[in-house]
Amino acid sequence: MKTLAREDTLQMLNKVPEVTLYFWIIKIMATTVGETAADFLNFDLHFGLNGTALLMSALLAIFLLLQLRARKYVPWLYWLVVVLISIVGTLITDGLVDNFGVPLETTTIAFGLALLATFAIWYTSEKTLSIHSIVTTPRELFYWAAILFTFALGTAAGDLAAEGLQLGYATSTLMFGAMIALVTIAYYVFRTNAVLAFWIAYVLTRPLGASFGDYLSQATADGGLGLGTVLTSVLFLLSIAGLVLYLTMTISRRDMQAQTANAVGRKP
C-alpha cells in the first residue's frame, strides 16, 4: 500500500495538451514567432546574438521550472514555454552558424542525431514516446529535450532549404507544407503509427514556421513580403494569446461541468 501511495504522489495529470487542430495551429505560429522574435531582438533591438541568447535562455529556464512544478496542463504556461524554447532553439542554430561558422548541413545532421539519441534514451528509460503519457517529471524532461532539438533541427533544415539550397522562403514553405500533408495522409489513410507520425509532423512544422516567418518578415528584395519582424511577431503573438485564452476558458468550463456533475451525483 505504501508503494502504491508513493507512486501516486509521483504521478501527475498529463502535462501536454490534446493533439487537435488548435494544437497544430498554435505550434506553427509559435515556430514563426521563434524565427521573427529572435531576429527582432538580435537586429532591431541590437541585443546581438549572444545577448539575445542569454536573455531568452534565462527566461526559458524560469518558465520551464514553473512548467515542471505544475501538476497539470496549464495552457498559457505550456505555450509560453513552447514559444521561448522555439526562440532559444533558433538562437542555438544561429549561434553555431554565425559565431562558429558551422555549416547548415552539419548542424542539420548533428541536431538530427541528437534528436534520435534523445528518443532512444527516452524509449529505453520509459518504454514509450507517447505524448499522452507525460505524467512524471523524467518523462517531461525527455519531452522538453526532444522539443528543443526539434526546434534547433527545424531551424537548421529550414535555413538550409531556403538559403543554403537557394529555394527561397515561399518555395520552402510550400515544400515543408507538402511534407506535412503527406504525413497526414499516411496517418489517416495508411494508418501509420501515431507516435511516429506525430514526431515527424512536429519536426516538419519548425522549418515550415521558420520559412513562413522569414517569407512574411524579410524584405521584398530578399524574397519576402516585407512585413518586418515587429509586425509579424506581434500578429502571431496576439493570435497565439487569443487561442490560448480560448483553450483556457474551455478547460475551465469543462472542469466546472465535471464538478457540477459530481456534486449532483453525490447523495446527501
Residue frames relative to the residue before (quaternion, step in Angstrom):
aa qw qx qy qz dx dy dz
M 1.0000 0.0000 0.0000 0.0000 0.00 0.00 0.00
K 0.6532 0.5106 -0.3211 0.4578 3.58 0.98 -0.84
T 0.6304 0.5367 -0.3351 0.4497 3.57 1.04 -0.78
L 0.6562 0.5042 -0.3084 0.4692 3.56 0.95 -0.91
A 0.6466 0.5197 -0.3244 0.4544 3.59 0.94 -0.82
R 0.6505 0.5127 -0.3232 0.4577 3.56 0.99 -0.82
E 0.6415 0.5178 -0.3238 0.4642 3.58 0.99 -0.81
D 0.6352 0.5336 -0.3376 0.4448 3.56 1.02 -0.76
T 0.6609 0.5049 -0.3204 0.4534 3.60 0.98 -0.74
L 0.6551 0.5018 -0.3145 0.4692 3.57 1.17 -0.52
Q 0.6252 0.5440 -0.3289 0.4529 3.56 1.23 -0.46
M 0.0496 -0.7729 0.6312 0.0423 3.56 -1.19 0.50
L 0.6310 -0.4946 0.4063 0.4383 3.54 -1.25 0.16
N 0.6387 -0.5378 0.3705 0.4069 3.59 -1.11 0.61
K 0.3322 -0.7961 0.4850 0.1436 3.56 -0.73 1.12
V 0.6685 0.4761 -0.2818 0.4970 3.60 1.29 -0.04
P 0.4878 -0.6841 0.4487 0.3046 3.62 -0.88 0.84
E 0.6148 -0.5178 0.4352 0.4056 3.53 -1.30 0.30
V 0.4358 -0.6938 0.5094 0.2632 3.57 -1.04 0.79
T 0.1453 0.7772 -0.5866 0.1754 3.53 -0.14 1.37
L 0.7200 -0.3839 0.3183 0.4826 3.57 -1.28 -0.15
Y 0.6098 0.5529 -0.3470 0.4495 3.59 1.05 -0.78
F 0.6146 0.5627 -0.3414 0.4349 3.58 0.98 -0.86
W 0.7229 0.4443 -0.2602 0.4607 3.57 0.76 -1.02
I 0.6213 0.5357 -0.3515 0.4511 3.60 1.01 -0.70
I 0.6830 0.4690 -0.2897 0.4792 3.57 0.86 -0.96
K 0.6256 0.5535 -0.3351 0.4358 3.58 0.99 -0.83
I 0.6787 0.4806 -0.2949 0.4706 3.60 0.85 -0.94
M 0.6593 0.4933 -0.3145 0.4723 3.59 0.97 -0.82
A 0.6234 0.5361 -0.3387 0.4575 3.60 1.06 -0.71
T 0.6521 0.4993 -0.3212 0.4715 3.59 1.00 -0.75
T 0.6169 0.5373 -0.3380 0.4652 3.58 1.09 -0.71
V 0.6516 0.5025 -0.3020 0.4813 3.57 0.97 -0.90
G 0.6037 0.5703 -0.3557 0.4286 3.57 1.02 -0.75
E 0.6832 0.4754 -0.2786 0.4793 3.56 1.00 -0.81
T 0.7425 0.4301 -0.2404 0.4538 3.58 0.73 -1.07
A 0.6530 0.5151 -0.3263 0.4493 3.60 0.98 -0.79
A 0.6196 0.5328 -0.3418 0.4641 3.59 1.03 -0.75
D 0.6672 0.4866 -0.2983 0.4787 3.59 0.96 -0.85
F 0.6330 0.5464 -0.3267 0.4405 3.59 1.03 -0.82
L 0.6989 0.4562 -0.2719 0.4791 3.58 0.85 -0.95
N 0.6726 0.5196 -0.2895 0.4402 3.54 1.00 -0.88
F 0.8188 0.2765 -0.1123 0.4904 3.57 0.69 -1.11
D 0.7299 0.4461 -0.2632 0.4460 3.60 0.72 -1.04
L 0.7585 0.3297 -0.1919 0.5283 3.60 0.94 -0.84
H 0.3876 -0.7739 0.4329 0.2519 3.57 1.36 0.06
F 0.2618 0.7622 -0.5442 0.2332 3.58 0.99 0.79
G 0.3681 -0.7124 0.5036 0.3214 3.53 1.14 -0.63
L 0.6539 -0.5453 0.3575 0.3837 3.53 -1.20 0.50
N 0.6928 0.4707 -0.2853 0.4658 3.59 0.88 -0.90
G 0.6547 0.5138 -0.3120 0.4584 3.59 0.96 -0.83
T 0.6499 0.5083 -0.3063 0.4748 3.54 0.99 -0.85
A 0.6508 0.5242 -0.3139 0.4508 3.57 0.96 -0.87
L 0.6615 0.5027 -0.3086 0.4630 3.61 0.94 -0.85
L 0.6657 0.5118 -0.3018 0.4515 3.58 0.90 -0.94
M 0.7276 0.4346 -0.2551 0.4655 3.58 0.74 -1.03
S 0.6105 0.5350 -0.3576 0.4617 3.61 1.09 -0.58
A 0.6367 0.5198 -0.3235 0.4687 3.59 1.04 -0.77
L 0.6586 0.4950 -0.3069 0.4765 3.59 0.95 -0.86
L 0.6341 0.5261 -0.3273 0.4627 3.57 0.99 -0.81
A 0.6481 0.5250 -0.3263 0.4447 3.60 0.90 -0.88
I 0.6568 0.5202 -0.3103 0.4491 3.59 0.97 -0.87
F 0.7578 0.3954 -0.2246 0.4679 3.57 0.70 -1.05
L 0.5849 0.5448 -0.3806 0.4651 3.59 1.16 -0.44
L 0.6185 0.5304 -0.3401 0.4696 3.59 1.07 -0.71
L 0.6466 0.5049 -0.3159 0.4766 3.58 0.99 -0.82
Q 0.6341 0.5300 -0.3194 0.4637 3.57 1.04 -0.80
L 0.6733 0.4968 -0.2934 0.4624 3.58 0.94 -0.87
R 0.6747 0.4934 -0.2913 0.4653 3.58 1.10 -0.68
A 0.5574 0.5998 -0.3963 0.4153 3.60 1.18 -0.42
R 0.3703 -0.7546 0.5062 0.1927 3.57 -1.08 0.72
K 0.7768 0.1762 -0.1255 0.5914 3.56 1.28 0.02
Y 0.6593 -0.4920 0.3855 0.4179 3.56 -1.30 0.07
V 0.0387 -0.7679 0.6392 -0.0196 3.56 -0.75 1.15
P 0.4368 -0.7614 0.3961 0.2695 3.62 -0.21 1.23
W 0.7096 0.4612 -0.2972 0.4421 3.62 0.68 -1.02
L 0.6695 0.5004 -0.3028 0.4578 3.59 0.99 -0.81
Y 0.6454 0.5253 -0.3185 0.4540 3.57 0.92 -0.90
W 0.7397 0.4239 -0.2474 0.4603 3.59 0.73 -1.03
L 0.5728 0.5523 -0.3885 0.4647 3.60 1.15 -0.43
V 0.6391 0.5073 -0.3206 0.4811 3.58 1.00 -0.80
V 0.6343 0.5267 -0.3358 0.4557 3.60 0.98 -0.78
V 0.6529 0.5034 -0.3166 0.4692 3.60 0.92 -0.87
L 0.6806 0.4919 -0.2906 0.4586 3.58 0.89 -0.94
I 0.6789 0.4761 -0.2980 0.4728 3.57 0.95 -0.83
S 0.5730 0.5650 -0.3661 0.4674 3.57 1.24 -0.48
I 0.6661 0.4923 -0.2951 0.4763 3.57 0.96 -0.90
V 0.6738 0.4936 -0.2985 0.4618 3.58 0.89 -0.93
G 0.6276 0.5375 -0.3324 0.4547 3.58 1.00 -0.78
T 0.6314 0.5242 -0.3142 0.4773 3.55 1.06 -0.82
L 0.6872 0.5005 -0.2802 0.4458 3.56 0.90 -0.98
I 0.6018 0.5558 -0.3625 0.4444 3.59 1.07 -0.67
T 0.6807 0.4751 -0.2848 0.4794 3.56 0.89 -0.96
D 0.6624 0.5057 -0.3078 0.4590 3.58 0.91 -0.92
G 0.6420 0.5328 -0.3262 0.4445 3.57 1.02 -0.77
L 0.6589 0.5032 -0.3082 0.4665 3.56 0.95 -0.84
V 0.6983 0.4698 -0.2700 0.4677 3.57 0.97 -0.88
D 0.7641 0.4014 -0.2099 0.4594 3.58 0.75 -1.07
N 0.7453 0.4149 -0.2325 0.4673 3.61 0.90 -0.87
F 0.8074 0.2654 -0.1173 0.5138 3.56 0.99 -0.83
G 0.4618 -0.7282 0.4196 0.2837 3.58 1.25 0.04
V 0.3267 0.7424 -0.5209 0.2661 3.59 1.16 0.54
P 0.4571 -0.7004 0.4683 0.2850 3.64 -0.72 0.97
L 0.5931 -0.5851 0.4201 0.3598 3.58 -1.13 0.65
E 0.5992 0.5601 -0.3635 0.4416 3.58 1.08 -0.66
T 0.6682 0.5041 -0.2927 0.4623 3.57 1.01 -0.87
T 0.6730 0.4893 -0.3043 0.4638 3.59 0.90 -0.91
T 0.6200 0.5425 -0.3447 0.4500 3.58 1.03 -0.73
I 0.6817 0.4711 -0.2816 0.4838 3.58 0.89 -0.94
A 0.6667 0.5260 -0.3082 0.4287 3.59 0.88 -0.97
F 0.7053 0.4386 -0.2744 0.4846 3.60 0.86 -0.91
G 0.5825 0.5576 -0.3719 0.4599 3.58 1.16 -0.51
L 0.6710 0.4811 -0.2867 0.4859 3.57 0.97 -0.88
A 0.6292 0.5321 -0.3314 0.4594 3.60 1.04 -0.77
L 0.6468 0.5120 -0.3142 0.4699 3.57 1.02 -0.79
L 0.6528 0.5067 -0.3096 0.4703 3.59 0.95 -0.87
A 0.6411 0.5180 -0.3211 0.4664 3.58 1.03 -0.79
T 0.6278 0.5328 -0.3269 0.4638 3.58 1.04 -0.79
F 0.6531 0.5044 -0.3057 0.4749 3.56 0.95 -0.89
A 0.6540 0.5255 -0.3169 0.4423 3.58 0.94 -0.88
I 0.6799 0.4679 -0.2888 0.4852 3.59 0.89 -0.92
W 0.6221 0.5487 -0.3267 0.4530 3.58 1.01 -0.84
Y 0.7062 0.4581 -0.2721 0.4663 3.58 0.80 -1.01
T 0.6293 0.5369 -0.3362 0.4503 3.59 1.00 -0.79
S 0.7099 0.4634 -0.2515 0.4669 3.54 1.01 -0.86
E 0.8287 0.2618 -0.0898 0.4865 3.58 0.83 -1.03
K 0.3664 -0.7659 0.4555 0.2678 3.61 1.29 -0.21
T 0.7547 0.2377 -0.1969 0.5789 3.58 1.18 0.49
L 0.1999 -0.7495 0.6169 0.1330 3.54 -1.26 0.59
S 0.3839 0.7502 -0.4631 0.2744 3.56 1.26 0.23
I 0.3913 -0.7171 0.5246 0.2397 3.58 -0.93 0.86
H 0.5727 0.5883 -0.3841 0.4223 3.60 1.25 -0.09
S 0.7144 0.4146 -0.2464 0.5070 3.58 1.27 0.00
I 0.3481 0.7241 -0.5192 0.2914 3.59 1.10 0.65
V 0.2564 0.8061 -0.4783 0.2362 3.55 0.45 1.27
T 0.7117 0.3223 -0.2581 0.5683 3.59 1.28 0.22
T 0.6361 -0.5548 0.3760 0.3823 3.57 -1.18 0.49
P 0.6352 0.5178 -0.3614 0.4447 3.68 0.87 -0.72
R 0.6575 0.4975 -0.3184 0.4677 3.60 0.94 -0.83
E 0.6561 0.5055 -0.3249 0.4566 3.57 0.98 -0.77
L 0.6223 0.5306 -0.3403 0.4641 3.60 1.05 -0.68
F 0.6289 0.5084 -0.3256 0.4899 3.58 1.02 -0.78
Y 0.6364 0.5505 -0.3191 0.4360 3.56 0.98 -0.91
W 0.7212 0.4369 -0.2654 0.4674 3.60 0.76 -0.99
A 0.5891 0.5465 -0.3721 0.4646 3.60 1.10 -0.56
A 0.6528 0.5040 -0.3053 0.4760 3.57 0.99 -0.88
I 0.6361 0.5307 -0.3297 0.4528 3.59 0.98 -0.84
L 0.6444 0.5244 -0.3262 0.4509 3.59 0.92 -0.89
F 0.6938 0.4660 -0.2879 0.4676 3.59 0.87 -0.89
T 0.6065 0.5375 -0.3728 0.4519 3.63 1.07 -0.56
F 0.6628 0.4961 -0.3109 0.4668 3.58 1.02 -0.77
A 0.6552 0.4960 -0.3160 0.4742 3.59 0.94 -0.83
L 0.6525 0.5062 -0.3009 0.4769 3.57 1.00 -0.88
G 0.6717 0.5106 -0.3012 0.4444 3.57 0.89 -0.93
T 0.6244 0.5313 -0.3336 0.4653 3.58 1.05 -0.76
A 0.6695 0.4973 -0.2971 0.4649 3.56 0.90 -0.95
A 0.6829 0.4865 -0.2912 0.4607 3.58 0.89 -0.94
G 0.6484 0.5209 -0.3169 0.4558 3.59 1.00 -0.81
D 0.6778 0.4718 -0.2895 0.4838 3.59 0.91 -0.89
L 0.6174 0.5452 -0.3452 0.4498 3.57 1.06 -0.73
A 0.6853 0.4802 -0.2861 0.4668 3.58 0.93 -0.90
A 0.7429 0.4408 -0.2377 0.4442 3.57 0.76 -1.09
E 0.8048 0.2737 -0.1206 0.5127 3.57 0.89 -0.95
G 0.6918 0.4839 -0.2928 0.4490 3.58 0.82 -0.97
L 0.7633 0.3137 -0.1693 0.5388 3.57 0.92 -0.92
Q 0.3753 -0.7783 0.4318 0.2588 3.55 1.41 0.05
L 0.2753 0.7664 -0.5307 0.2349 3.57 0.95 0.86
G 0.4393 -0.6826 0.4682 0.3489 3.57 1.17 -0.53
Y 0.6274 -0.5830 0.3730 0.3569 3.56 -1.20 0.55
A 0.6655 0.5084 -0.3119 0.4488 3.59 0.91 -0.89
T 0.6742 0.4905 -0.2962 0.4659 3.59 0.88 -0.95
S 0.6443 0.5202 -0.3210 0.4596 3.58 0.99 -0.82
T 0.6241 0.5401 -0.3315 0.4570 3.58 1.03 -0.83
L 0.6770 0.4841 -0.2835 0.4763 3.57 0.91 -0.94
M 0.6494 0.5318 -0.3230 0.4371 3.59 0.96 -0.82
F 0.7069 0.4382 -0.2713 0.4845 3.59 0.82 -0.95
G 0.5958 0.5497 -0.3556 0.4652 3.58 1.15 -0.58
A 0.6486 0.5113 -0.3093 0.4715 3.57 1.03 -0.80
M 0.6254 0.5362 -0.3354 0.4570 3.59 1.05 -0.74
I 0.6518 0.5010 -0.3114 0.4766 3.57 0.99 -0.83
A 0.6178 0.5389 -0.3389 0.4616 3.58 1.05 -0.74
L 0.6469 0.5169 -0.3175 0.4622 3.60 1.00 -0.80
V 0.6333 0.5156 -0.3251 0.4769 3.58 1.04 -0.80
T 0.6350 0.5347 -0.3198 0.4567 3.58 1.01 -0.83
I 0.6559 0.4992 -0.3008 0.4797 3.56 0.96 -0.90
A 0.6443 0.5307 -0.3213 0.4472 3.58 0.95 -0.89
Y 0.6806 0.4906 -0.2896 0.4607 3.58 1.02 -0.79
Y 0.7682 0.3926 -0.2120 0.4591 3.58 0.74 -1.03
V 0.7335 0.4051 -0.2332 0.4935 3.59 1.04 -0.72
F 0.8091 0.2728 -0.1231 0.5057 3.58 0.79 -1.03
R 0.4168 -0.7577 0.4254 0.2667 3.58 1.35 0.23
T 0.1001 0.8005 -0.5741 0.1402 3.56 0.85 1.00
N 0.6516 -0.5236 0.3743 0.4014 3.58 -1.13 0.64
A 0.5036 -0.7016 0.4209 0.2774 3.57 -0.75 1.09
V 0.6669 0.5023 -0.3092 0.4554 3.58 0.90 -0.88
L 0.6518 0.5097 -0.3079 0.4697 3.58 0.96 -0.88
A 0.6645 0.5063 -0.3043 0.4577 3.58 0.89 -0.94
F 0.6357 0.5408 -0.3341 0.4379 3.59 0.96 -0.85
W 0.7343 0.4403 -0.2651 0.4435 3.57 0.70 -1.03
I 0.6012 0.5311 -0.3674 0.4706 3.61 1.08 -0.57
A 0.6622 0.4941 -0.2960 0.4793 3.57 0.93 -0.93
Y 0.6425 0.5345 -0.3302 0.4388 3.58 0.97 -0.84
V 0.6459 0.5050 -0.3176 0.4765 3.58 0.99 -0.81
L 0.7000 0.4961 -0.2772 0.4324 3.59 0.87 -0.95
T 0.6012 0.5666 -0.3779 0.4180 3.61 1.09 -0.56
R 0.5909 0.5824 -0.3798 0.4092 3.62 1.11 -0.48
P 0.7124 0.3933 -0.2912 0.5030 3.67 0.68 -0.86
L 0.5725 0.5659 -0.3884 0.4485 3.60 1.14 -0.52
G 0.7024 0.4638 -0.2692 0.4680 3.58 0.81 -1.01
A 0.6490 0.5227 -0.3169 0.4530 3.57 1.00 -0.84
S 0.6702 0.4886 -0.2963 0.4737 3.59 0.92 -0.90
F 0.6567 0.5043 -0.3079 0.4685 3.57 1.01 -0.84
G 0.6384 0.5287 -0.3222 0.4572 3.57 1.01 -0.81
D 0.6630 0.4847 -0.3004 0.4851 3.57 0.96 -0.86
Y 0.6263 0.5442 -0.3403 0.4425 3.59 1.00 -0.78
L 0.6899 0.4678 -0.2815 0.4754 3.58 0.98 -0.82
S 0.7839 0.4108 -0.1889 0.4254 3.56 0.81 -1.02
Q 0.6486 0.5503 -0.3390 0.4019 3.59 0.98 -0.73
A 0.6207 -0.5630 0.4029 0.3681 3.55 -1.23 0.57
T 0.6239 -0.5632 0.3929 0.3731 3.54 -1.18 0.61
A 0.6162 0.5583 -0.3446 0.4357 3.57 1.11 -0.66
D 0.7147 0.4154 -0.2382 0.5098 3.57 1.23 -0.51
G 0.6559 -0.5432 0.3009 0.4292 3.57 1.27 0.27
G 0.6025 0.5590 -0.3643 0.4379 3.60 1.24 0.25
L 0.6096 -0.5553 0.4212 0.3777 3.54 -1.33 -0.17
G 0.4585 -0.7382 0.4045 0.2849 3.57 1.28 -0.14
L 0.3464 0.7545 -0.4981 0.2502 3.61 1.13 0.49
G 0.4290 -0.7092 0.4558 0.3243 3.57 1.16 -0.48
T 0.5983 -0.6006 0.3997 0.3486 3.56 -1.19 0.53
V 0.6199 0.5603 -0.3523 0.4215 3.60 1.06 -0.70
L 0.7100 0.4570 -0.2655 0.4655 3.56 0.68 -1.10
T 0.6552 0.5159 -0.3142 0.4536 3.58 0.91 -0.89
S 0.6719 0.4979 -0.2982 0.4601 3.59 0.90 -0.92
V 0.6627 0.5109 -0.3059 0.4541 3.59 0.91 -0.93
L 0.6571 0.5220 -0.3170 0.4418 3.59 0.87 -0.93
F 0.7186 0.4423 -0.2582 0.4705 3.57 0.85 -0.92
L 0.6245 0.5295 -0.3445 0.4593 3.59 1.05 -0.67
L 0.6470 0.5036 -0.3135 0.4790 3.59 1.01 -0.81
S 0.6431 0.5167 -0.3213 0.4650 3.58 1.01 -0.77
I 0.6419 0.5105 -0.3168 0.4763 3.57 0.99 -0.84
A 0.6531 0.5230 -0.3135 0.4492 3.58 0.92 -0.94
G 0.6565 0.5166 -0.3119 0.4526 3.59 0.95 -0.84
L 0.6817 0.4787 -0.2872 0.4729 3.58 0.91 -0.88
V 0.6500 0.5061 -0.3196 0.4683 3.59 0.99 -0.80
L 0.6187 0.5288 -0.3388 0.4721 3.60 1.04 -0.74
Y 0.6434 0.5161 -0.3182 0.4673 3.58 0.96 -0.84
L 0.6706 0.4915 -0.3021 0.4663 3.59 0.90 -0.90
T 0.6261 0.5393 -0.3326 0.4543 3.58 1.04 -0.77
M 0.6696 0.4908 -0.2904 0.4758 3.57 0.94 -0.91
T 0.6333 0.5343 -0.3272 0.4544 3.57 1.04 -0.76
I 0.6611 0.4974 -0.3025 0.4734 3.57 0.95 -0.90
S 0.6514 0.5148 -0.3191 0.4570 3.61 0.94 -0.88
R 0.6602 0.5030 -0.3090 0.4645 3.57 0.96 -0.86
R 0.6498 0.5103 -0.3197 0.4638 3.58 1.01 -0.78
D 0.6392 0.5204 -0.3232 0.4650 3.58 1.03 -0.79
M 0.6518 0.5132 -0.3148 0.4612 3.59 0.99 -0.82
Q 0.6395 0.5177 -0.3235 0.4674 3.57 1.03 -0.77
A 0.6458 0.5144 -0.3211 0.4639 3.58 1.02 -0.80
Q 0.6500 0.5126 -0.3159 0.4636 3.57 1.00 -0.83
T 0.6394 0.5238 -0.3183 0.4642 3.58 1.03 -0.81
A 0.6514 0.5165 -0.3096 0.4616 3.55 0.98 -0.89
N 0.6558 0.5080 -0.3117 0.4634 3.56 0.99 -0.81
A 0.6493 0.5215 -0.3162 0.4544 3.57 1.04 -0.83
V 0.6521 0.5096 -0.3057 0.4707 3.56 1.01 -0.84
G 0.6816 0.5180 -0.2827 0.4326 3.56 1.05 -0.82
R 0.6201 0.5467 -0.3504 0.4402 3.55 1.22 -0.45
K 0.3122 -0.7474 0.5578 0.1812 3.56 -0.94 0.89
P 0.5221 -0.6462 0.4531 0.3232 3.60 -1.00 0.77
